Amino acid sequence: MGTPASVVSDSPGRAAPAARARKRASANIFQGVGLLELRSLFRSGGGARAE
């Protein structure tokens, strides 16, 4: 019988990967996009209530 996987750890020579910082979210993802472009985008995407 072997050692359970939950007990086995990485070798001591390995360092843990550094945590990456998250990108800041945009306040308005549709900023600079015209109303006509938005309508056609949602229409082509299959939006039932695109209007």
Secondary structure by P-SEA (a helix, b strand, c coil): cccccccccccccccccbbbbbccccccccccccaaaaaaaaaaacccccc
